[in-house]
């Protein structure tokens, strides 16, 4: 109701949008009210089937216009930064479906159209899966190549990354399998030397140069062409799926720029991942493809069903986990998720995963870089260290959320937010300078996780697999006994400890910058490092003290008891769960990564422990915290309302305020209506029988009134400022030469949701959540008292939670 989307100076603002000066800070991006490329213009939205409007004859124009018979282009659409009316959208779709079903019995052609209408949903899911999988494959291949470009180049073809360059080489030794004559470091190309202080310095400087160049290009493209392309995108996706409209956030420019800059940001070496932004990319694909199907283009609720399925496809290609993607969409991002959407989400995730598998971006026939398989079972007593990892993950998640939100709040409220390019370059420079000397921070985060998850065998040359091996061992290569740690392993432990400290702090400052930045991979990296360190510690403890009580009976001398890679995987799940508060979907995603059912219990134990610990410190996950930080009108279905307040305590107007602004069902002129609209900023008005009786008739939206009056002036003769507006079903007869009245009953909601003034707010909040209402009218004995909007409820909940109610920016 309290909406500032309409400008008082121009009555035509609903058609042209607001000026370019109306900018709002949102999720680290600058929102431009004039961007409308993800929703067709009002004229196009209703152009089909209404061509007869332009040919109204003089006789037709002289009669009273009734919009029940002639739908008006633009009526029923929404202004930017407003919430959709779920009830109205679902009602429209039911009416459309009934019409198609009734016509299908009349002719064969109508039956074919009915079948086609039912099939379009599945066709759309197929197209989303194909497009999302293709883009994800392109991003994976490009990011892998550009990451390796910071360290050297392939002489046989600059487009080959390091691994592909050395595939066909016959001059590779087992000890130095990453070195081949075809791949040259930058120092070798410039100075001809591979070792020494000069070569190290040159590689160091060129690494920093490429990192700064990639990050500069990323932030410049985002800032210049698509401000919405920054960040993770998941908080905004959650808000959009909750019914909020952000025009341009899922548009074609955002898709293009986010795809390009995501590759640049990941390649720069910043502590961020591409998995979260891939959800945004997939939703952009879904939104753009919706424009080709009328029933999704014209219905915001149906479009959100598609976006829920697109989010599942995004996680499917991000982790190679189709089932986990569906559960992620259901558990984490979706607001309305009917059974039909579940099936279609599964199909879209399946097609996306199949497409990515066909592209084979990593050359290993796997969907992700860190697919692993463990060979040793876990023991019941290992649940103790697994739970300890869960506690660490919960503590890390709570710390990260608080620290990151404070830093992002400082960015929004100080001059720091005015220099996004400088901030990105400074963070990139700090990251590159500190990361290069440590091989575990220099490599890409995905490759680091892959190495940490790895189960050591005799053929591994990694430092993490440097054990003292008995020469007379007869064990198979995949069932090696626990062994004493070698010199390189102790060195790797120190490097991993430094990498853990570095990742914990640098990620706080990186997430939320004006480049595409995901949080899944950095969180998993923190947990995987901690888990691997704990796993190595447990392994050495079992080796040197196998006679202790905790190891007796299951971990004797020469047995393969402890798998450090499993601890890394459990730690990754714990930290990711602590930050996002995911449970079921997280466990399924991690299970699909490893391909082993027997490790579900450790994952479940760690995920639940991390959630309990993190919830004990703070109830919000990182995405909910960013939603609150940006003031989005998101009514979380998981949050409980425990306060004993009534509807009269929340409704507007409050006590001692002027009475609520209303329209009467007859008697108001066009001039009165235009004056009322220009002097108020409300999104809608209750319609009453008279100001004296205050008996409620219905509710009408401000935007629909404006568009209807504009169209009536253009297409109906005799509509002037003194024309009387009627919201009644039957209008009184008027003489032939009198001023033509205007009937607007068709744009009025005849069944607005109402509650009494003594209705508990607990029930009101439940109604808003389950029905997706924009507003609810408050009555007393049938008389209108006031109105409660979604924004009023969110402000009331913030106030009851000792938070700033003015932080809710949008309605």
C-alpha positions in Angstrom: 0.0 0.0 0.0 2.8 2.4 0.8 4.5 2.3 -2.5 6.8 5.0 -4.0 7.0 3.4 -7.4 4.7 6.0 -8.9 5.8 9.6 -9.6 3.4 12.4 -8.7 4.7 14.6 -11.6 3.6 12.3 -14.4 0.3 10.4 -14.6 1.9 8.3 -17.4 4.7 7.0 -15.1 3.3 3.5 -15.1 4.0 3.1 -18.8 7.4 4.8 -19.1 8.9 3.7 -15.7 10.7 6.0 -13.5 13.7 8.1 -14.5 17.2 6.9 -14.5 18.0 8.9 -11.4 15.8 6.6 -9.3 18.4 4.2 -8.2 18.4 1.9 -5.2 21.3 0.0 -3.6 20.4 -3.7 -3.6 22.7 -6.6 -2.9 25.8 -4.6 -3.7 24.3 -3.7 -7.1 22.6 -0.5 -8.2 19.1 -1.2 -9.2 17.8 0.7 -12.2 14.1 1.2 -12.3 14.1 1.7 -16.0 15.4 -1.8 -16.8 12.5 -3.9 -18.1 14.1 -6.4 -20.4 13.0 -9.5 -18.5 9.3 -8.6 -18.8 7.6 -7.7 -22.1 6.2 -4.1 -22.4 2.6 -3.5 -21.4 1.5 -3.1 -25.0 3.0 -6.4 -26.0 1.8 -8.2 -22.9 -1.8 -8.0 -24.0 -1.5 -7.4 -27.8 -2.6 -10.9 -28.7 -6.3 -11.2 -29.0 -7.1 -7.5 -28.5 -6.4 -6.0 -31.9 -10.1 -5.0 -32.2 -9.5 -2.2 -29.7 -8.0 0.1 -32.4 -11.0 -0.1 -34.6 -13.8 1.0 -32.4 -16.5 2.9 -34.4 -18.3 6.0 -33.4 -21.4 4.1 -32.3 -19.4 1.7 -30.2 -17.4 4.5 -28.6 -20.4 6.4 -27.6 -21.7 3.7 -25.3 -20.3 3.1 -21.8 -17.1 1.2 -21.8 -17.1 -2.0 -19.7 -13.7 -3.6 -19.3 -15.3 -7.0 -18.5 -15.9 -7.3 -22.3 -12.8 -5.5 -23.5 -9.6 -6.3 -21.5 -7.2 -3.4 -21.2 -3.5 -3.8 -22.0 -1.5 -3.5 -18.8 -4.3 -4.1 -16.3 -3.3 -6.8 -13.9 0.4 -6.3 -14.3 2.8 -5.1 -11.6 5.0 -2.2 -11.0 8.8 -2.7 -10.4 9.7 -3.5 -6.8 6.3 -4.7 -5.8 4.9 -8.0 -4.7 2.6 -10.1 -6.9 -0.8 -11.2 -5.8 -0.5 -15.0 -5.7 -4.3 -15.5 -5.3 -5.2 -13.4 -8.3 -2.5 -15.1 -10.5 -3.6 -18.6 -9.6 -7.2 -17.6 -10.2 -6.3 -16.3 -13.6 -4.5 -19.6 -14.5 -7.5 -21.6 -13.3 -9.8 -19.6 -15.5 -7.5 -20.0 -18.5 -7.3 -23.7 -17.9 -11.1 -24.0 -17.7 -11.5 -22.1 -20.9 -9.0 -24.4 -22.7 -10.7 -27.5 -21.3 -14.1 -26.4 -22.4 -13.0 -25.5 -25.9 -11.2 -28.8 -26.3 -14.5 -30.6 -26.5 -15.7 -28.4 -29.4 -13.2 -29.3 -32.1 -10.2 -31.4 -32.9 -8.0 -28.2 -33.4 -9.0 -27.0 -29.9 -8.1 -30.5 -28.5 -4.7 -30.3 -30.2 -4.2 -26.8 -28.7 -5.1 -28.2 -25.3 -2.6 -31.0 -25.6 0.0 -28.4 -26.8 -0.7 -26.2 -23.8 -0.1 -29.1 -21.4 3.1 -30.1 -23.2 4.7 -26.6 -23.2 5.7 -27.0 -19.5 7.8 -30.0 -20.3 9.2 -28.5 -23.4 10.3 -25.4 -21.4 12.0 -27.7 -18.8 13.9 -29.4 -21.7 15.1 -26.1 -23.1 16.1 -24.8 -19.7 18.1 -28.0 -19.0 19.9 -27.8 -22.3 20.7 -24.1 -22.1 21.8 -24.3 -18.4 24.0 -27.4 -19.0 25.6 -25.8 -22.0 26.4 -22.5 -20.3 27.8 -24.4 -17.2 30.1 -26.5 -19.5 31.3 -23.3 -21.2 32.0 -21.7 -17.8 33.9 -24.8 -16.5 36.1 -25.1 -19.5 36.8 -21.3 -19.7 37.5 -21.0 -16.0 39.9 -23.9 -16.0 41.9 -22.5 -18.9 42.1 -19.0 -17.6 43.1 -20.2 -14.1 46.1 -22.0 -15.7 46.8 -19.0 -17.8 48.1 -17.2 -14.7 50.9 -19.7 -14.4 51.9 -20.4 -18.0 50.8 -21.1 -21.6 50.7 -24.2 -23.9 53.0 -23.9 -26.9 51.0 -26.3 -29.0 47.9 -24.1 -28.7 47.3 -21.3 -26.2 43.6 -22.5 -25.8 44.8 -25.7 -24.0 44.9 -25.7 -20.2 47.8 -27.3 -18.4 46.2 -30.7 -18.1 45.1 -30.9 -21.7 48.4 -29.6 -22.9 50.3 -32.5 -21.3 47.9 -35.3 -22.2 49.7 -36.4 -25.3 53.2 -35.7 -24.1 55.6 -38.8 -23.9 58.2 -37.0 -21.9 56.4 -36.9 -18.6 58.1 -38.5 -15.5 56.1 -40.1 -12.7 57.6 -37.7 -10.1 56.9 -34.6 -12.2 53.7 -35.5 -14.0 52.6 -31.9 -14.2 55.7 -30.8 -16.2 56.0 -31.4 -19.9 57.9 -29.6 -22.7 54.7 -28.3 -24.3 53.7 -26.3 -21.2 55.9 -23.3 -20.4 55.7 -21.1 -17.3 55.9 -17.3 -17.9 59.3 -17.1 -16.3 60.6 -19.8 -18.7 59.2 -17.9 -21.7 60.7 -14.6 -20.6 64.0 -15.5 -19.0 64.5 -19.1 -20.2 64.9 -20.2 -16.5 62.6 -22.6 -14.6 64.2 -22.3 -11.2 65.9 -19.7 -9.1 65.0 -16.4 -7.5 64.4 -14.5 -10.8 62.1 -17.2 -12.2 60.1 -17.2 -8.9 59.8 -13.4 -8.9 58.7 -13.3 -12.5 56.0 -15.9 -12.0 54.9 -14.1 -8.8 54.5 -10.8 -10.6 52.8 -12.2 -13.6 50.4 -14.2 -11.4 49.4 -10.9 -9.6 49.1 -9.1 -13.0 46.7 -11.7 -14.4 44.7 -11.7 -11.2 44.3 -7.9 -11.2 43.5 -7.9 -14.9 40.7 -10.5 -14.6 39.2 -8.9 -11.5 39.3 -5.4 -13.1 37.6 -6.7 -16.3 34.9 -8.5 -14.1 34.0 -5.5 -11.9 34.1 -3.1 -14.9 31.7 -5.2 -17.0 29.4 -5.6 -14.1 29.4 -1.9 -13.2 29.0 -0.8 -16.8 26.5 -3.2 -18.3 24.7 -5.3 -15.7 24.8 -4.1 -12.0 22.5 -7.1 -11.1 25.2 -9.6 -12.2 27.2 -9.1 -9.0 27.1 -11.3 -5.9 25.7 -14.8 -5.5 22.1 -14.1 -6.7 20.5 -16.6 -4.4 19.1 -14.1 -1.8 17.4 -12.2 -4.7 16.2 -15.5 -6.3 14.6 -16.4 -3.0 12.9 -13.0 -2.8 11.7 -13.2 -6.5 10.3 -16.7 -5.9 8.5 -15.3 -2.9 6.6 -13.0 -5.2 8.8 -9.9 -5.4 9.4 -8.2 -8.8 12.9 -7.0 -9.7 12.8 -6.1 -13.4 16.0 -6.8 -15.2 17.5 -9.1 -12.6 16.8 -12.2 -14.7 17.2 -10.4 -18.1 19.4 -11.3 -21.1 22.0 -8.7 -20.3 22.4 -10.0 -16.8 22.8 -13.6 -18.1 25.4 -12.5 -20.7 27.5 -10.4 -18.3 27.2 -12.8 -15.4 28.4 -15.7 -17.6 31.5 -13.8 -18.7 32.4 -12.1 -15.4 31.9 -15.3 -13.5 34.7 -16.9 -15.5 36.9 -13.8 -14.9 36.1 -13.7 -11.2 36.9 -17.4 -10.6 40.0 -17.2 -12.7 41.3 -14.2 -10.7 41.9 -16.5 -7.7 39.5 -14.7 -5.4 38.1 -16.7 -2.6 34.8 -17.4 -4.3 33.0 -20.1 -6.3 30.8 -20.4 -9.3 28.2 -22.7 -7.9 25.9 -20.1 -6.3 26.0 -17.8 -9.4 25.1 -20.8 -11.6 21.7 -20.9 -9.9 21.2 -17.2 -10.9 22.4 -18.1 -14.5 20.0 -21.0 -14.7 17.1 -18.8 -13.5 18.0 -16.2 -16.1 17.7 -18.9 -18.7 14.3 -19.9 -17.4 13.0 -16.4 -17.3 14.2 -15.6 -20.8 12.7 -18.8 -22.2 9.4 -18.1 -20.5 8.9 -15.2 -23.0 8.3 -17.7 -25.8 5.4 -19.3 -24.0 2.2 -17.2 -23.5 0.9 -18.9 -20.3 4.3 -18.3 -18.5 4.9 -14.8 -20.0 1.5 -13.4 -18.8 1.3 -15.1 -15.4 3.8 -14.3 -12.7 2.9 -17.2 -10.5 3.4 -19.7 -13.3 6.7 -18.1 -14.2 7.9 -18.6 -10.6 7.2 -22.3 -10.9 9.5 -22.4 -13.8 12.2 -20.4 -11.9 12.0 -23.0 -9.1 12.8 -25.7 -11.6 15.6 -23.6 -13.1 17.2 -23.2 -9.7 17.2 -27.0 -9.4 18.9 -27.2 -12.8 21.5 -24.7 -11.6 22.5 -26.7 -8.6 22.4 -29.9 -10.8 25.1 -28.5 -13.1 27.1 -26.8 -10.3 27.6 -30.0 -8.3 26.6 -32.8 -10.7 23.8 -33.6 -8.3 20.4 -33.6 -10.0 18.5 -35.0 -6.9 20.3 -32.6 -4.6 19.4 -29.7 -6.9 15.7 -30.6 -6.7 15.9 -30.8 -2.9 17.9 -27.6 -2.7 15.2 -25.8 -4.6 12.6 -27.2 -2.4 14.4 -26.7 0.9 16.3 -23.4 0.4 14.9 -21.2 -2.4 11.4 -22.0 -3.4 8.3 -20.3 -1.8 5.6 -22.2 -3.7 6.5 -25.7 -4.7 3.6 -27.9 -5.8 4.0 -31.5 -6.8 3.9 -30.7 -10.5 6.9 -28.4 -10.0 8.7 -31.2 -8.2 8.4 -33.5 -11.3 9.4 -30.8 -13.7 12.3 -29.7 -11.5 13.6 -33.3 -11.6 13.3 -33.4 -15.4 15.1 -30.0 -15.8 17.9 -31.1 -13.4 18.2 -34.4 -15.3 18.5 -32.8 -18.7 21.0 -30.2 -17.4 23.2 -32.9 -15.8 23.0 -35.0 -19.0 24.0 -32.0 -21.1 26.9 -31.2 -18.9 28.0 -34.9 -18.9 27.9 -34.8 -22.7 30.2 -31.8 -22.8 32.5 -33.5 -20.3 34.3 -30.2 -19.3 36.9 -31.9 -17.0 37.8 -34.7 -19.4 37.2 -37.4 -16.7 33.6 -38.4 -17.6 32.5 -36.8 -14.3 30.1 -33.8 -13.8 32.4 -32.2 -11.2 36.1 -31.8 -10.6 36.2 -33.3 -7.1 34.3 -36.6 -7.6 35.9 -39.2 -5.4 35.3 -42.8 -4.2 36.4 -44.1 -0.8 37.2 -47.8 -0.3 37.3 -48.1 3.5 34.3 -48.2 5.7 33.9 -45.9 8.7 33.7 -47.1 12.3 31.0 -46.0 14.9 33.6 -44.4 17.1 34.6 -42.1 14.3 31.3 -40.3 14.9 33.0 -38.4 17.7 35.5 -36.6 15.4 32.7 -36.2 12.8 30.6 -34.4 15.4 33.6 -32.2 16.3 33.8 -31.2 12.7 30.1 -30.4 12.8 30.7 -28.1 15.8 33.6 -26.4 14.0 31.3 -25.9 10.9 28.6 -24.4 13.1 31.0 -22.0 14.8 32.6 -21.1 11.5 29.2 -20.5 9.9 28.0 -18.2 12.7 31.3 -16.3 12.7 31.2 -15.9 8.9 27.6 -14.6 8.8 28.1 -12.1 11.5 31.4 -10.8 10.2 30.3 -10.7 6.5 27.0 -8.9 7.4 28.9 -6.3 9.4 31.3 -5.7 6.5 28.5 -5.5 3.9 26.6 -3.1 6.2 29.7 -0.9 6.4 30.1 -1.1 2.6 26.5 0.1 2.2 26.6 2.9 4.8 30.1 4.4 4.3 32.1 5.8 1.5 33.6 2.3 0.9 30.5 1.5 -1.2 31.4 4.4 -3.6 34.6 2.7 -4.8 33.6 -0.8 -5.8 36.4 -1.1 -8.4 39.1 -0.1 -5.9 37.7 -2.5 -3.3 37.8 -5.4 -5.8 41.4 -4.6 -6.9 42.6 -4.2 -3.3 41.1 -7.5 -2.2 42.4 -9.2 -5.3 45.9 -7.8 -4.8 45.9 -9.0 -1.1 44.6 -12.4 -2.1 47.2 -12.9 -4.9 50.2 -11.7 -2.8 49.3 -14.0 0.1 48.1 -16.9 -2.0 51.0 -17.4 -4.4 53.7 -18.6 -2.0 51.4 -21.4 -0.6 50.7 -24.1 -3.2 47.3 -24.9 -1.5 46.1 -21.3 -1.9 47.7 -20.7 -5.3 45.7 -23.5 -7.0 42.0 -23.1 -7.8 39.7 -23.8 -4.9 38.0 -26.6 -6.8 41.3 -28.4 -7.4 42.2 -27.9 -3.7 39.0 -29.5 -2.6 39.6 -32.3 -5.1 43.1 -33.0 -3.6 41.8 -32.8 0.0 39.0 -35.3 -0.8 41.4 -37.7 -2.5 42.0 -41.1 -1.0 45.7 -41.8 -1.2 47.1 -44.7 -3.2 50.6 -45.8 -4.1 50.5 -43.8 -7.3 49.8 -40.5 -5.7 52.7 -38.0 -5.7 50.9 -35.4 -3.7 52.5 -34.1 -0.5 49.3 -35.2 1.4 50.1 -38.8 0.4 53.8 -38.8 1.5 53.8 -41.7 3.9 56.6 -44.0 4.9 55.6 -47.2 3.0 56.8 -50.7 3.9 58.6 -52.2 0.9 57.3 -55.7 1.6 53.6 -54.6 1.8 51.3 -57.0 0.0 48.2 -55.0 0.3 46.4 -53.8 -2.8 46.9 -50.2 -3.9 43.4 -49.1 -2.9 43.5 -50.8 0.5 46.8 -49.4 2.0 47.3 -49.7 5.8 47.7 -46.6 8.0 51.3 -45.5 7.8 53.7 -43.1 9.4 53.7 -39.6 8.0 56.6 -38.5 5.8 58.5 -35.3 5.8 56.4 -33.7 3.0 53.2 -34.5 4.8 54.3 -32.5 7.8 55.2 -29.7 5.5 51.8 -29.9 3.9 50.1 -29.8 7.4 51.7 -26.4 8.1 50.8 -25.1 4.7 47.2 -26.3 5.1 47.0 -24.6 8.5 48.1 -21.3 7.0 45.7 -21.8 4.1 42.8 -22.4 6.6 43.5 -19.2 8.5 43.8 -17.3 5.2 40.6 -18.7 3.8 38.6 -18.1 7.0 39.3 -14.3 6.9 39.6 -13.4 3.2 36.3 -15.0 2.4 34.5 -12.6 4.8 35.7 -9.6 2.7 35.3 -11.2 -0.7 31.7 -12.4 -0.5 29.4 -9.4 -1.5 31.8 -7.5 -3.7 30.6 -6.3 -7.0 31.7 -9.3 -8.9 29.9 -12.7 -9.3 30.7 -14.5 -6.1 29.5 -17.9 -4.8 29.9 -19.1 -1.3 29.6 -22.9 -1.7 33.1 -23.6 -2.7 35.0 -21.3 -0.2 32.9 -22.7 2.6 33.6 -26.3 1.5 37.3 -25.5 1.2 37.5 -24.2 4.8 35.7 -27.4 6.0 37.8 -29.7 3.8 41.1 -28.3 5.1 39.9 -28.6 8.7 38.6 -32.1 8.1 41.8 -33.2 6.3 44.0 -31.9 9.2 41.8 -33.7 11.7 41.8 -36.9 9.6 45.6 -36.9 9.4 45.8 -36.4 13.1 43.4 -39.3 13.7 45.3 -41.5 11.3 48.6 -40.9 13.0 47.0 -41.4 16.4 45.7 -44.7 15.3 49.1 -45.7 13.8 51.2 -44.9 16.9 48.6 -45.8 19.5 46.6 -48.6 18.1 46.6 -50.3 21.5 44.4 -47.5 23.0 40.9 -48.5 24.1 39.2 -46.4 21.4 41.1 -48.2 18.6 41.1 -51.8 20.0 39.1 -54.3 18.0 38.8 -52.3 14.8 42.1 -50.6 14.2 45.0 -53.0 14.8 48.5 -52.8 13.3 48.6 -52.9 9.5 44.9 -52.2 9.2 43.4 -49.5 6.9 41.3 -47.7 9.6 41.2 -43.9 8.9 40.4 -42.2 5.6 41.5 -38.6 5.9 39.7 -37.8 2.6 36.4 -38.8 4.3 37.1 -36.4 7.1 37.7 -33.6 4.5 34.3 -34.4 2.9 32.5 -34.4 6.3 34.2 -31.1 7.2 33.2 -29.6 3.9 29.6 -30.5 4.5 29.7 -29.2 8.1 31.0 -25.8 7.1 28.6 -25.4 4.1 25.7 -26.4 6.4 26.8 -23.9 9.1 26.8 -21.1 6.6 23.6 -21.9 4.6 21.8 -24.0 7.2 20.9 -26.6 4.6 20.4 -30.2 5.9 18.6 -32.7 3.6 19.7 -31.2 0.3 23.3 -30.8 1.6 23.6 -34.4 2.6 22.2 -35.6 -0.8 24.5 -33.2 -2.7 27.6 -34.5 -0.8 26.4 -38.1 -1.3 26.1 -37.6 -5.0 29.6 -36.1 -5.1 31.1 -39.3 -3.6 28.9 -41.9 -5.0 28.8 -43.9 -1.8 25.7 -44.6 0.3 27.6 -45.8 3.3 28.8 -42.3 4.2 25.4 -40.7 4.6 25.4 -41.2 8.4 28.6 -39.2 9.0 27.3 -36.5 6.7 24.0 -36.4 8.5 25.7 -36.2 11.9 28.0 -33.4 10.8 25.2 -31.4 9.0 22.8 -31.6 11.9 25.4 -30.7 14.5 26.6 -27.7 12.5 23.0 -26.5 12.1 22.3 -26.9 15.8 25.4 -25.1 16.8 25.0 -22.3 14.3 21.3 -21.9 15.2 22.2 -21.6 18.8 24.3 -18.5 18.0 22.1 -17.0 15.3 18.9 -18.2 13.6 19.6 -16.8 10.1 21.5 -18.5 7.3 23.7 -16.3 5.1 21.1 -15.9 2.4 18.3 -14.9 4.9 20.8 -12.5 6.5 21.5 -10.8 3.2 17.7 -10.6 2.4 17.2 -8.7 5.7 20.3 -6.6 5.1 18.9 -5.4 1.8 15.4 -4.8 3.1 13.6 -7.2 0.8 9.9 -8.1 1.6 10.5 -11.8 2.1 8.2 -13.5 4.6 10.1 -16.6 5.6 7.9 -19.7 5.9 10.3 -21.3 8.4 10.3 -18.4 10.9 7.8 -18.7 13.7 5.7 -15.8 15.0 5.4 -16.1 18.8 4.1 -12.7 19.8 0.6 -12.1 21.2 -0.5 -9.1 19.1 -3.8 -8.4 17.3 -4.6 -7.1 13.8 -5.6 -3.7 15.2 -2.0 -3.3 16.5 -0.4 -3.6 13.1 -3.0 -2.2 10.7 -2.8 1.3 9.1 -4.1 3.8 10.0 -3.1 3.5 13.6 -4.9 5.2 16.5 -5.1 9.0 16.2 -4.1 8.8 12.5 -6.5 10.1 9.8 -8.9 7.5 8.5 -7.9 5.1 5.7 -8.1 6.5 2.2 -11.0 4.9 0.4 -13.0 5.1 -2.9 -16.7 5.1 -3.1 -18.5 2.8 -5.4 -20.2 5.7 -7.1 -20.1 9.5 -7.1 -16.4 10.1 -7.6 -15.3 11.7 -10.9 -12.3 11.1 -13.0 -10.8 14.3 -11.7 -11.3 13.3 -8.1 -9.6 10.0 -8.8 -6.7 11.6 -10.5 -6.3 14.1 -7.7 -6.4 11.3 -5.1 -3.7 9.3 -7.0 -1.4 12.3 -7.5 -1.6 13.2 -3.8 -1.0 9.7 -2.4 1.5 7.0 -2.8 -0.6 4.0 -1.9 -0.5 0.9 -4.1 -4.3 0.3 -3.8 -7.5 1.5 -2.4 -10.5 -0.2 -0.6 -13.8 0.5 -2.3 -16.8 1.2 0.1 -20.5 1.9 -0.4 -20.2 5.3 1.1 -17.8 7.2 3.4 -20.5 7.3 6.0 -21.2 3.6 6.1 -17.7 2.4 5.4 -19.3 -0.9 4.2 -16.6 -2.8 2.2 -17.3 -3.5 -1.5 -13.9 -4.5 -2.9 -10.3 -3.5 -3.5 -8.7 -1.9 -6.5 -5.0 -1.4 -7.4 -3.6 2.0 -8.1 -1.9 0.8 -11.3 -5.1 -0.7 -12.7 -7.0 2.6 -12.1 -4.3 4.7 -13.9 -4.1 2.4 -16.9 -7.9 2.0 -17.2 -8.5 5.8 -17.1 -5.7 6.4 -19.7 -7.2 3.7 -22.0 -10.7 5.1 -21.5 -9.7 8.6 -22.5 -8.0 7.3 -25.6 -10.6 4.8 -26.8 -14.0 6.0 -25.5 -15.5 9.3 -26.6 -17.0 11.5 -23.9 -14.7 10.6 -21.0 -13.6 13.9 -19.4 -12.5 15.0 -16.0 -16.1 15.4 -14.8 -17.1 11.8 -15.9 -18.5 9.9 -13.0 -16.8 6.5 -12.1 -18.9 3.6 -11.1 -17.8 0.4 -9.4 -21.3 -0.9 -9.3 -22.7 -3.8 -11.4 -25.6 -1.7 -12.7 -25.3 2.0 -13.5 -28.2 4.5 -13.4 -29.5 5.5 -16.9 -28.2 8.8 -18.2 -29.6 11.2 -20.8 -28.2 11.1 -24.3 -26.5 14.5 -24.1 -25.0 14.0 -20.6 -21.4 13.4 -19.7 -20.5 9.8 -20.3 -19.7 7.8 -17.1 -16.9 5.3 -16.7 -17.5 1.8 -15.4 -14.5 0.2 -13.7 -16.1 -2.7 -11.9 -14.1 -5.3 -13.8 -10.7 -4.1 -12.3 -12.0 -4.4 -8.8 -11.3 -7.4 -6.6 -14.8 -8.3 -5.3 -13.5 -10.8 -2.8 -10.5 -9.2 -0.9 -9.3 -11.0 2.1 -10.5 -9.6 5.3 -9.9 -10.2 9.0 -11.5 -8.7 12.1 -9.6 -6.2 14.2 -9.3 -8.8 17.0 -7.7 -11.5 14.8 -4.4 -12.7 16.4 -1.4 -11.6 14.3 -0.2 -15.2 14.4 -3.2 -16.2 12.2 -2.7 -13.1 10.0 0.9 -14.0 9.4 0.0 -17.6 8.6 -2.6 -16.3 6.0 0.0 -14.1 4.3 2.5 -16.9 4.2 0.2 -19.7 2.9 -1.8 -17.6 0.4 0.9 -15.2 -0.7 -1.2 -12.1 0.0 -0.1 -8.5 -0.8 -2.6 -6.9 1.6 -5.5 -7.8 3.9 -8.3 -5.5 4.9 -9.3 -5.2 8.6 -13.0 -4.8 9.5 -15.2 -4.5 12.6 -18.8 -5.6 12.3 -18.5 -5.3 8.5 -17.2 -1.8 8.6 -13.7 -1.0 7.1 -11.2 0.0 9.7 -7.8 -0.3 8.0 -5.4 -2.4 6.0 -2.4 -4.6 6.6 0.2 -5.0 3.9 3.1 -7.5 3.7 5.5 -4.6 4.5 3.5 -3.8 7.7 3.9 -7.4 8.8 7.6 -7.5 8.1 8.1 -4.2 10.0 6.1 -5.5 12.9 8.1 -8.7 13.0 11.4 -6.6 12.9 10.1 -4.4 15.7 9.2 -7.4 17.9 12.6 -8.8 17.2 14.4 -5.6 18.4 15.5 -4.8 14.9 15.1 -1.6 12.8 11.6 -1.7 11.2 12.7 0.9 8.7 15.2 -1.6 7.2 12.2 -3.0 5.2 12.6 -0.9 2.0 10.1 -2.4 -0.4 6.4 -3.5 -0.4 
